[in-house]
Amino acid sequence: MKPALRFLACLSLLLIICNARAQSEHENDDPIVTTSLGIPLSLALNPTARFVSGGWGVNSGVGYNFDRRNALIGEFMWNTLNPTNEALQPIRVALQSPNISGYTNLFALTGNYRYELRGKTFGTYFIGGGGWYHRSAGLTKPIPTGTSSSCEPAWLWWGYNCTTGIVITNVTLASSGSTAFGANGGIGFTIRVGEAPYRVYVESRYHYAPTRNVNTQLIAITVGIRY
């Protein structure tokens, strides 16, 4: 998580620099630099939806406009995902406690291509690319070694392994993580607000990453502002 947080700090600095440059490009609807900051609301898809429902986070990006229609953009996304009862119930049964809870975070660092059709007020665009996805999951209480339980998919979500139908608990994991190369694609709509080139955008994007044990798949609906 630390490299991701360092990148987010650097990206925030770039956003400040780019926005300062924006002030010098008054009423320029075709800037060289593009930046964005949004809040994604995520909905998990199967098989991910069996273990987490959805959540929210932050998405920020900075890139280069080759012309009015074509751009390359680097983005950082963080989403927190809420575990379902299905994901927690086997753990609660094994520990004989209804108070066990957990968390899941998804980090993504991607490079994307955007094709845009932009009018004076309204616009639409298609975006897609790929990059580094990291999913972390943790429980509020470690599992004691020697705990015996039949292997259910929920155990794999939290980072445990199984053999001959029994969960292996020789390691008391409090958290686990999985990193994989993934891809994304989606469509967005923009509307100009105030002085050009500031625009509010609403975007729907599908994310997929073949993370360990359970693939990560979700739809992120993002509302934000871009330059």
Contacts in CASP RR format, 6 or more apart in sequence:
PFRMAT RR
TARGET T0000
AUTHOR 0000-0000-0000
METHOD contacts of the structure
MODEL  1
MKPALRFLACLSLLLIICNARAQSEHENDDPIVTTSLGIPLSLALNPTAR
FVSGGWGVNSGVGYNFDRRNALIGEFMWNTLNPTNEALQPIRVALQSPNI
SGYTNLFALTGNYRYELRGKTFGTYFIGGGGWYHRSAGLTKPIPTGTSSS
CEPAWLWWGYNCTTGIVITNVTLASSGSTAFGANGGIGFTIRVGEAPYRV
YVESRYHYAPTRNVNTQLIAITVGIRY
1 105 0 8 1.000
1 107 0 8 1.000
1 134 0 8 1.000
1 136 0 8 1.000
4 76 0 8 1.000
4 78 0 8 1.000
4 107 0 8 1.000
4 109 0 8 1.000
4 134 0 8 1.000
7 76 0 8 1.000
7 109 0 8 1.000
8 60 0 8 1.000
8 76 0 8 1.000
8 78 0 8 1.000
11 60 0 8 1.000
11 61 0 8 1.000
11 62 0 8 1.000
11 76 0 8 1.000
12 60 0 8 1.000
14 35 0 8 1.000
14 62 0 8 1.000
15 35 0 8 1.000
15 37 0 8 1.000
15 60 0 8 1.000
15 61 0 8 1.000
15 62 0 8 1.000
18 33 0 8 1.000
18 35 0 8 1.000
18 62 0 8 1.000
18 227 0 8 1.000
19 35 0 8 1.000
19 227 0 8 1.000
21 31 0 8 1.000
21 33 0 8 1.000
22 31 0 8 1.000
22 33 0 8 1.000
22 35 0 8 1.000
22 197 0 8 1.000
22 198 0 8 1.000
22 227 0 8 1.000
25 31 0 8 1.000
25 197 0 8 1.000
26 195 0 8 1.000
27 195 0 8 1.000
27 196 0 8 1.000
28 196 0 8 1.000
28 197 0 8 1.000
29 118 0 8 1.000
29 120 0 8 1.000
29 196 0 8 1.000
29 197 0 8 1.000
30 65 0 8 1.000
30 67 0 8 1.000
30 68 0 8 1.000
30 197 0 8 1.000
31 65 0 8 1.000
31 197 0 8 1.000
31 227 0 8 1.000
32 64 0 8 1.000
32 65 0 8 1.000
33 62 0 8 1.000
33 63 0 8 1.000
33 64 0 8 1.000
33 65 0 8 1.000
33 227 0 8 1.000
34 62 0 8 1.000
34 63 0 8 1.000
34 64 0 8 1.000
34 65 0 8 1.000
34 71 0 8 1.000
34 73 0 8 1.000
34 226 0 8 1.000
34 227 0 8 1.000
35 60 0 8 1.000
35 61 0 8 1.000
35 62 0 8 1.000
35 63 0 8 1.000
35 226 0 8 1.000
35 227 0 8 1.000
36 59 0 8 1.000
36 60 0 8 1.000
36 61 0 8 1.000
36 62 0 8 1.000
36 73 0 8 1.000
36 75 0 8 1.000
36 201 0 8 1.000
36 224 0 8 1.000
36 225 0 8 1.000
36 226 0 8 1.000
36 227 0 8 1.000
37 58 0 8 1.000
37 59 0 8 1.000
37 60 0 8 1.000
37 61 0 8 1.000
37 224 0 8 1.000
37 225 0 8 1.000
37 226 0 8 1.000
38 58 0 8 1.000
38 59 0 8 1.000
38 60 0 8 1.000
38 222 0 8 1.000
38 223 0 8 1.000
38 224 0 8 1.000
38 225 0 8 1.000
39 56 0 8 1.000
39 57 0 8 1.000
39 58 0 8 1.000
39 59 0 8 1.000
39 222 0 8 1.000
39 223 0 8 1.000
39 224 0 8 1.000
40 56 0 8 1.000
40 57 0 8 1.000
40 58 0 8 1.000
40 59 0 8 1.000
40 77 0 8 1.000
40 79 0 8 1.000
40 220 0 8 1.000
40 221 0 8 1.000
40 222 0 8 1.000
41 55 0 8 1.000
41 56 0 8 1.000
41 220 0 8 1.000
41 221 0 8 1.000
41 222 0 8 1.000
41 223 0 8 1.000
42 54 0 8 1.000
42 55 0 8 1.000
42 56 0 8 1.000
42 57 0 8 1.000
42 79 0 8 1.000
42 81 0 8 1.000
42 106 0 8 1.000
42 218 0 8 1.000
42 219 0 8 1.000
42 220 0 8 1.000
42 221 0 8 1.000
43 53 0 8 1.000
43 54 0 8 1.000
43 218 0 8 1.000
43 219 0 8 1.000
43 221 0 8 1.000
44 51 0 8 1.000
44 52 0 8 1.000
44 53 0 8 1.000
44 54 0 8 1.000
44 81 0 8 1.000
44 217 0 8 1.000
44 218 0 8 1.000
45 217 0 8 1.000
45 218 0 8 1.000
45 219 0 8 1.000
46 217 0 8 1.000
47 153 0 8 1.000
47 214 0 8 1.000
47 215 0 8 1.000
47 217 0 8 1.000
48 81 0 8 1.000
48 214 0 8 1.000
48 215 0 8 1.000
48 216 0 8 1.000
48 217 0 8 1.000
48 218 0 8 1.000
49 84 0 8 1.000
50 84 0 8 1.000
50 86 0 8 1.000
50 87 0 8 1.000
50 153 0 8 1.000
50 214 0 8 1.000
51 83 0 8 1.000
51 84 0 8 1.000
51 86 0 8 1.000
51 87 0 8 1.000
51 104 0 8 1.000
51 153 0 8 1.000
51 154 0 8 1.000
51 157 0 8 1.000
51 214 0 8 1.000
52 81 0 8 1.000
52 82 0 8 1.000
52 83 0 8 1.000
52 84 0 8 1.000
52 87 0 8 1.000
52 104 0 8 1.000
53 81 0 8 1.000
53 82 0 8 1.000
53 83 0 8 1.000
53 84 0 8 1.000
54 79 0 8 1.000
54 81 0 8 1.000
54 82 0 8 1.000
54 218 0 8 1.000
55 79 0 8 1.000
55 80 0 8 1.000
55 81 0 8 1.000
55 82 0 8 1.000
56 79 0 8 1.000
56 80 0 8 1.000
57 77 0 8 1.000
57 78 0 8 1.000
57 79 0 8 1.000
57 80 0 8 1.000
58 77 0 8 1.000
58 78 0 8 1.000
59 75 0 8 1.000
59 76 0 8 1.000
59 77 0 8 1.000
59 78 0 8 1.000
59 220 0 8 1.000
59 222 0 8 1.000
60 75 0 8 1.000
60 76 0 8 1.000
61 73 0 8 1.000
61 74 0 8 1.000
61 75 0 8 1.000
61 76 0 8 1.000
62 73 0 8 1.000
62 74 0 8 1.000
63 71 0 8 1.000
63 72 0 8 1.000
63 73 0 8 1.000
63 74 0 8 1.000
64 71 0 8 1.000
64 72 0 8 1.000
64 73 0 8 1.000
65 71 0 8 1.000
66 72 0 8 1.000
68 116 0 8 1.000
68 118 0 8 1.000
69 115 0 8 1.000
69 116 0 8 1.000
69 117 0 8 1.000
69 118 0 8 1.000
70 113 0 8 1.000
70 114 0 8 1.000
70 115 0 8 1.000
70 116 0 8 1.000
71 113 0 8 1.000
71 114 0 8 1.000
71 116 0 8 1.000
72 111 0 8 1.000
72 112 0 8 1.000
72 113 0 8 1.000
72 114 0 8 1.000
73 111 0 8 1.000
73 112 0 8 1.000
73 113 0 8 1.000
73 114 0 8 1.000
73 127 0 8 1.000
74 110 0 8 1.000
74 111 0 8 1.000
74 112 0 8 1.000
75 108 0 8 1.000
75 109 0 8 1.000
75 110 0 8 1.000
75 111 0 8 1.000
75 112 0 8 1.000
76 107 0 8 1.000
76 108 0 8 1.000
76 109 0 8 1.000
77 106 0 8 1.000
77 107 0 8 1.000
77 108 0 8 1.000
77 110 0 8 1.000
77 207 0 8 1.000
77 220 0 8 1.000
78 105 0 8 1.000
78 106 0 8 1.000
78 107 0 8 1.000
78 108 0 8 1.000
79 105 0 8 1.000
79 106 0 8 1.000
79 218 0 8 1.000
79 220 0 8 1.000
80 103 0 8 1.000
80 104 0 8 1.000
80 105 0 8 1.000
80 106 0 8 1.000
81 104 0 8 1.000
81 105 0 8 1.000
81 106 0 8 1.000
81 218 0 8 1.000
82 104 0 8 1.000
83 101 0 8 1.000
83 102 0 8 1.000
83 103 0 8 1.000
83 104 0 8 1.000
83 137 0 8 1.000
86 154 0 8 1.000
87 154 0 8 1.000
87 157 0 8 1.000
87 158 0 8 1.000
88 100 0 8 1.000
88 101 0 8 1.000
88 102 0 8 1.000
88 154 0 8 1.000
89 154 0 8 1.000
90 149 0 8 1.000
90 152 0 8 1.000
90 154 0 8 1.000
90 155 0 8 1.000
91 100 0 8 1.000
91 139 0 8 1.000
91 143 0 8 1.000
91 154 0 8 1.000
91 155 0 8 1.000
91 158 0 8 1.000
92 98 0 8 1.000
92 99 0 8 1.000
92 100 0 8 1.000
93 149 0 8 1.000
94 143 0 8 1.000
94 147 0 8 1.000
94 149 0 8 1.000
94 167 0 8 1.000
95 141 0 8 1.000
95 143 0 8 1.000
95 144 0 8 1.000
95 147 0 8 1.000
97 141 0 8 1.000
99 140 0 8 1.000
100 139 0 8 1.000
100 140 0 8 1.000
100 141 0 8 1.000
101 139 0 8 1.000
101 140 0 8 1.000
102 137 0 8 1.000
102 138 0 8 1.000
102 139 0 8 1.000
102 140 0 8 1.000
103 137 0 8 1.000
103 138 0 8 1.000
104 135 0 8 1.000
104 136 0 8 1.000
104 137 0 8 1.000
104 138 0 8 1.000
105 135 0 8 1.000
105 136 0 8 1.000
105 137 0 8 1.000
106 133 0 8 1.000
106 134 0 8 1.000
106 135 0 8 1.000
106 216 0 8 1.000
106 218 0 8 1.000
107 133 0 8 1.000
107 134 0 8 1.000
107 135 0 8 1.000
107 136 0 8 1.000
108 131 0 8 1.000
108 132 0 8 1.000
108 133 0 8 1.000
108 134 0 8 1.000
108 184 0 8 1.000
108 207 0 8 1.000
108 209 0 8 1.000
109 131 0 8 1.000
109 132 0 8 1.000
110 129 0 8 1.000
110 130 0 8 1.000
110 131 0 8 1.000
110 132 0 8 1.000
110 182 0 8 1.000
110 184 0 8 1.000
111 129 0 8 1.000
111 130 0 8 1.000
111 131 0 8 1.000
112 127 0 8 1.000
112 128 0 8 1.000
112 129 0 8 1.000
112 130 0 8 1.000
112 184 0 8 1.000
112 185 0 8 1.000
113 127 0 8 1.000
113 128 0 8 1.000
113 129 0 8 1.000
114 125 0 8 1.000
114 126 0 8 1.000
114 127 0 8 1.000
114 128 0 8 1.000
115 125 0 8 1.000
115 126 0 8 1.000
115 127 0 8 1.000
116 123 0 8 1.000
116 124 0 8 1.000
116 125 0 8 1.000
116 126 0 8 1.000
117 123 0 8 1.000
117 124 0 8 1.000
117 125 0 8 1.000
118 125 0 8 1.000
118 190 0 8 1.000
120 192 0 8 1.000
121 191 0 8 1.000
121 192 0 8 1.000
122 189 0 8 1.000
122 190 0 8 1.000
122 191 0 8 1.000
122 192 0 8 1.000
123 189 0 8 1.000
123 190 0 8 1.000
123 191 0 8 1.000
123 199 0 8 1.000
124 187 0 8 1.000
124 188 0 8 1.000
124 189 0 8 1.000
124 190 0 8 1.000
125 187 0 8 1.000
125 188 0 8 1.000
125 189 0 8 1.000
125 190 0 8 1.000
126 185 0 8 1.000
126 186 0 8 1.000
126 187 0 8 1.000
126 188 0 8 1.000
127 184 0 8 1.000
127 185 0 8 1.000
127 186 0 8 1.000
127 187 0 8 1.000
127 188 0 8 1.000
127 203 0 8 1.000
127 205 0 8 1.000
128 183 0 8 1.000
128 184 0 8 1.000
128 185 0 8 1.000
128 186 0 8 1.000
128 205 0 8 1.000
129 183 0 8 1.000
129 184 0 8 1.000
129 185 0 8 1.000
130 181 0 8 1.000
130 182 0 8 1.000
130 183 0 8 1.000
130 184 0 8 1.000
131 181 0 8 1.000
131 182 0 8 1.000
131 183 0 8 1.000
132 179 0 8 1.000
132 181 0 8 1.000
132 182 0 8 1.000
133 179 0 8 1.000
133 180 0 8 1.000
133 181 0 8 1.000
133 182 0 8 1.000
133 207 0 8 1.000
133 209 0 8 1.000
133 211 0 8 1.000
133 216 0 8 1.000
134 177 0 8 1.000
134 178 0 8 1.000
134 179 0 8 1.000
135 177 0 8 1.000
135 178 0 8 1.000
135 179 0 8 1.000
135 209 0 8 1.000
135 211 0 8 1.000
135 216 0 8 1.000
136 175 0 8 1.000
136 176 0 8 1.000
136 177 0 8 1.000
137 157 0 8 1.000
137 158 0 8 1.000
137 159 0 8 1.000
137 175 0 8 1.000
137 176 0 8 1.000
137 177 0 8 1.000
138 158 0 8 1.000
138 173 0 8 1.000
138 174 0 8 1.000
138 175 0 8 1.000
138 176 0 8 1.000
139 158 0 8 1.000
139 173 0 8 1.000
139 174 0 8 1.000
139 175 0 8 1.000
141 174 0 8 1.000
142 172 0 8 1.000
142 173 0 8 1.000
142 174 0 8 1.000
143 160 0 8 1.000
143 169 0 8 1.000
143 172 0 8 1.000
143 173 0 8 1.000
144 169 0 8 1.000
144 172 0 8 1.000
145 169 0 8 1.000
145 170 0 8 1.000
145 171 0 8 1.000
145 172 0 8 1.000
146 169 0 8 1.000
146 170 0 8 1.000
147 167 0 8 1.000
147 169 0 8 1.000
148 166 0 8 1.000
148 167 0 8 1.000
148 169 0 8 1.000
149 155 0 8 1.000
149 166 0 8 1.000
149 167 0 8 1.000
149 169 0 8 1.000
150 165 0 8 1.000
150 166 0 8 1.000
150 167 0 8 1.000
151 162 0 8 1.000
151 165 0 8 1.000
151 166 0 8 1.000
151 167 0 8 1.000
153 214 0 8 1.000
155 162 0 8 1.000
155 167 0 8 1.000
156 162 0 8 1.000
156 213 0 8 1.000
156 214 0 8 1.000
157 213 0 8 1.000
157 214 0 8 1.000
158 173 0 8 1.000
158 176 0 8 1.000
159 173 0 8 1.000
159 176 0 8 1.000
159 177 0 8 1.000
159 212 0 8 1.000
159 213 0 8 1.000
160 167 0 8 1.000
160 168 0 8 1.000
160 169 0 8 1.000
160 173 0 8 1.000
161 167 0 8 1.000
161 168 0 8 1.000
162 168 0 8 1.000
177 212 0 8 1.000
178 211 0 8 1.000
178 212 0 8 1.000
178 213 0 8 1.000
179 211 0 8 1.000
180 209 0 8 1.000
180 210 0 8 1.000
180 211 0 8 1.000
180 212 0 8 1.000
180 216 0 8 1.000
181 209 0 8 1.000
181 210 0 8 1.000
182 207 0 8 1.000
182 208 0 8 1.000
182 209 0 8 1.000
182 210 0 8 1.000
183 207 0 8 1.000
183 208 0 8 1.000
183 209 0 8 1.000
184 205 0 8 1.000
184 206 0 8 1.000
184 207 0 8 1.000
184 208 0 8 1.000
185 205 0 8 1.000
185 206 0 8 1.000
185 207 0 8 1.000
186 203 0 8 1.000
186 204 0 8 1.000
186 205 0 8 1.000
186 206 0 8 1.000
187 203 0 8 1.000
187 204 0 8 1.000
187 205 0 8 1.000
188 201 0 8 1.000
188 202 0 8 1.000
188 203 0 8 1.000
188 204 0 8 1.000
189 201 0 8 1.000
189 202 0 8 1.000
189 203 0 8 1.000
190 199 0 8 1.000
190 200 0 8 1.000
190 201 0 8 1.000
190 226 0 8 1.000
191 199 0 8 1.000
191 200 0 8 1.000
192 198 0 8 1.000
192 199 0 8 1.000
193 199 0 8 1.000
193 200 0 8 1.000
193 225 0 8 1.000
197 227 0 8 1.000
198 225 0 8 1.000
198 226 0 8 1.000
198 227 0 8 1.000
199 225 0 8 1.000
199 226 0 8 1.000
199 227 0 8 1.000
200 223 0 8 1.000
200 224 0 8 1.000
200 225 0 8 1.000
201 222 0 8 1.000
201 223 0 8 1.000
201 224 0 8 1.000
201 225 0 8 1.000
201 226 0 8 1.000
202 221 0 8 1.000
202 222 0 8 1.000
202 223 0 8 1.000
202 224 0 8 1.000
203 220 0 8 1.000
203 221 0 8 1.000
203 222 0 8 1.000
203 223 0 8 1.000
204 219 0 8 1.000
204 220 0 8 1.000
204 221 0 8 1.000
204 222 0 8 1.000
205 219 0 8 1.000
205 220 0 8 1.000
205 222 0 8 1.000
206 217 0 8 1.000
206 218 0 8 1.000
206 219 0 8 1.000
207 216 0 8 1.000
207 217 0 8 1.000
207 218 0 8 1.000
207 219 0 8 1.000
207 220 0 8 1.000
208 215 0 8 1.000
208 216 0 8 1.000
208 217 0 8 1.000
209 215 0 8 1.000
209 216 0 8 1.000
210 216 0 8 1.000
END
